[in-house]
Amino acid sequence: LNKPEWYLTQVLMWIGNHLKFLDDKIQPILDKAGSSVNAGLEFSRALVMLILEKLAADIPCLLYDDTLFCHLVDEVLLFERELYSVHGYLSSFPSCMHILSEESCFQRWLTVEKKFALQKMDSMLSSEAAWISQYKDITDVDEMKVPDCAETFMTLLLVITDRYKNLPTASRKLQFLGLQKELIDDFRIRLTQVMKEETRASLGFRYCAILNAVNYIATVLADWADNV
């Protein structure tokens, strides 16, 4: 259960190792018979169906172990990325995201994603470098003087988007968007709490860093507004 990468990588190797044979030897036979079947894609589809069976059996066994469940999700997302980008798998075919979208699994994924995001926010705001810009010494890069915590937070949101963007239904994507909105509101509350401690020094370093963080986040969200 703790090594899903073993069978996921094995399937990717099988697909990669057989594609040339399927294209060179099997596809011409199908073409000659007037079939519209793509041998390589059908081979890939059949192996993915085995993966779906395996996932359906494994997930109930690790649903309440955060570490194992997170590792499984991470490996499945890496597998899907390679399947589509390297092997040209079709989005209309069955995929692992359909298994991750099933209610019990999906709700667990959301819960765990939120848990680890909040932990990340705790660590980024308690860091000594939280209010310092990574690029403070490079003037042409650092026009907005973005503190490290704001940049890390927006990267966190971007990574979450990247993880859920290939979910098969809009309703599931919207649930993840809801999580991101919760995280933004949580971050806003945290900034407000820090700001209240700094009101006596409103021209102080940290107070200005908070204003820069808010400005940066608002600007990035406005840029993302065109991303459906």
QUILIN-V804384 format. One record per helix or strand. SS is the DSSP state (alpha for helix, beta for strand). FROM is the first residue (numbers start at 1). TO is the last residue. If there is no record, write none. Layout:
ss/from/to
SS/FROM/TO
SS/FROM/TO
This chain:
ss/from/to
alpha/4/32
alpha/39/62
alpha/66/85
alpha/96/100
alpha/103/126
alpha/148/164
alpha/170/197
alpha/199/201
alpha/205/224
